[in-house]
Amino acid sequence: MIVKRQITTMCPMNCTPTQCGMTVEVEDNRLVSLKGDQNNPDSRGFLCIRGRASQEIFANPKRLLHPLRRVGERGENRWEPCSWDDAYTMIVDAIKQTQPERVGLWRGHGGSTTGVGSNLISRFGSTGGYQQWISAIVCWAMGGYGLGLTGALKTSTKYDMAANSRTILLWGATLASQPDLAPHLIEARKHGAYIVHIDTRRSEASRHADEVLLLQPGSDAALALAMAHVILQEGLHDQAFIEQQTLGFEQFADHVQQYTPEWASEITGIDAERIRDLTRRYATQTPAMIVLGGSSMFKHQHGWEPARAISCLPALIGQYGVAGGGLGQRHGASPESSGYANVLSDITEQLPRGAAIPSHMTAISEAFSAGRIDVLFLLGSNILSSFSDANEIERGLAKMKLIVAYDLFMNESARRSADLVLPATAWLEDIGLKQTGTHIYLMERALTPEGECRTLSTILRDLAERLDLANFFPWQDDEAYINALLATQKTETGEPLTVAELRKRGGYWQKNGLAHVAYRKGNFQTPSRKIEFWSERAHQAGLSPLPSYTAPQGEAYPLRFCQGRTLTAFHSFFDEGQALPTLAKANTEPLLWIHPRDAQKRNIANGAAIVIANERGQFEAKAHVTDDVVQGVVWMRDGWSGINRVTSSSQIIPLVANDIVPGIPGGQATYDAWVEVQQMQ
């Protein structure tokens, strides 16, 4: 008798800090239904279009089901099936024919849809002596770098915001990145909170705001410095907090005298009196919380400056450590709590320090182009879409001897550059864990893999055995590995949390030591353990020791091109969304947002076919004429193939300063560009 089973799990998207719960029904190794988990403490039944569309992975004719080996030249997109043994032989032979430091591992979100793959990739790289990089440099790391220099890396929770905040600044934050924030914004407004949305465009988050301020891209630091000027000029600062919990205030106070609202108005496009009004509300209608964007607002030439300047504002008015104050949830950050255990502490790094290519996008691009990598693994990544300056990256890929892609579907990087494509398992075909800011959730295996798909754990273990990598996987099985990750979590009896215990509890676990309000006792992440208005680390590395704003270097093109996230896509997942019918219907083709005045100057009609171009390259799209973007700026959601043909690999942070914030490299390259847009003839 075939039995229908109901299983509680998590969405495969990695929209951290949002992770949404799912309830699935399976029967006869088929997914029958999928919906939001009403009992999930974080998402409370919510599941966006991306999560709902994930059911279309299964029985999908576009899905990769067998290992494929390239036939003919790279870029011809011709393939033949091969056995797993043949695939492993190709990989092992290529690795043994070169030096370990000429093997690279680049991981994407697709390599960790079950939440536990990244540590295994790290173990594989460390035990093999291979190059590996922190892929956050293409995402949230630049914002984290700026926050880290100030010392404010921990966040308060959305529950604290909903219950206690009187003023909320959604600064660059979108619901595309953290959709579970919406009900908590609604709850906060019911309690009387006033919400201001600050961004370069109107988005779905704007609908939850009482006030929307649109500013020029990259000008956030100028706005923050002007707000600091008003706070000090009008005596709105908290002197007691400043004396007890900060360093370098006198230098900072002198420094911001020059940054008047009138100065900032010319840069941001926001009227000077609105800047004053915003500042007064923020400083007096407390508790006041800033919810920062995770990625897009930092993807420009001086991307570390906004987070550095903005994170000083709560310190000026004494809002760190206060219920409803400080910084709210953010991509790449978490509240004060116990997370996963360190499962890398028992291994010795085999790659000589001097041979390591740093987690620095410009350095990586240069290393690729110089032919320093012979074998590259693309683990759940479409690198030609996610890396800035796709032109340079593609030239570097062409010099490699073997490129191995691991994914659910073909993508542009695999089609154009890979030699071997390995079929990945979907999240329901493996066991895993997901963690939010407050909870850890079990992801049970619900289905056996389709076709010949294999889990990342299986592939890395098979390769490690063939390569004689000692101590790569010291656990009995995947469940034992997950138990090791859970070891820091203690039950009421003091015993470590295990998968078996987590099952008994329905798959939900609130993290040990959770504090809904960050920094109750201070202890900020700086050498002084205080908020550092003056950063000696930055000074020693050649960066401005005080929060700063640097004007962008314009180019010989009139429109500033920016990119970001939408609710209907997740970077370049699922072959830029085109492999899943629901997402393909919502993302039929690239759309470029352009202001009506900019469109009128170019005789561009809404929906017209256009070309976006500069000296680096060009790509085609359709025009979306809207006043939801400021004049002089064009915007597109990220993830489309070709979008980074116009961006550069120019460094934001010099290599000497790359690692001054522990665990958060400053290695992002610039993602903004100046372009011209023309209607296709």
Summary of the structure (lengths in Angstrom):
residues: 681
radius of gyration: 24.5
end to end distance: 62.7
largest distance: 77.8
contacts: 2526
relative contact order: 0.17
helix: 34%
strand: 20%
